[in-house]
Every structure is written in structure tokens, then in C-alpha cells.
Amino acid sequence: QVQLVESGGGLVQPGGSLRLSCAASGITFSLYTMGWYRQAPGEQRELVAITTGGRTNYADFVKGRFTISRDNAKNTVYLQMNSLKPEDTAVYHCNAHHHLSRALDYWGQGTQVSVSA
């Protein structure tokens, strides 16, 4: 059974930092592109950052503020979020997408990030 379990969300003031973690089980982690997406109330889910094969890619609205990383030995992907803004408030979801199969695509339940004074 595949599980992606996010943690690390919470309430933070503008300008603050949070580090999200996503622990994966039930998959061969190194064969998956790992990503973070977010969904704000009333909005569509949007890509934040992905990492695959040593490469990373970021949405323009987080470049220079967020850093995605992965530890294949721990089956975990991280999202370090700095200089947080109120508009970063959303539920952040972890995604695992197999390199070769579109059918092998998994989501975590999400973790709430709220940025407010």
C-alpha cells in the first residue's frame, strides 16, 4: 500500500519559515519524481516545486524563497519555505509520479500552511 504522509505545516507570521516533510512508503522512491503542490481555498491545485534525477524546478512565485530536496535513503522529500507571504497560505500536498508510468501517481492528504500576522 502506497502512503505519502506530509508533516511540518502550521501557522507562521509573514517573513517566517517552515519546513515540510513527506515520507513515502510502498514505492521504490528513487524511481519517482517527487513534487509539492498547493491548493488555496477556492483555487485550483498548483505546482510549487518538483525534484527528479538531481534536477529541481520551481514555480515562479516561489523561486528564491523555497527549496525542494529529497533523501532517497529515507524515502522523504522536503520543502524548505522561507520569506513566507500571506498568499502562500494553502494546503500543501506531496505527489509521487513514476518516471515511466502515468498510472503510478500518488498524493498525500496534505498539510495546512497558514501565513498571517
Secondary structure, 3 states (H helix, E strand, C coil): CCEEEEECCEEECCCCCEEEEEEEECCCHHHEEEEEEEECCCCCCEEEEEEECCEEEECHHHCCCEEEEEECCCCEEEEEECCCCHHHCEEEEEEEEECCCCCCEEECCCEEEEECC
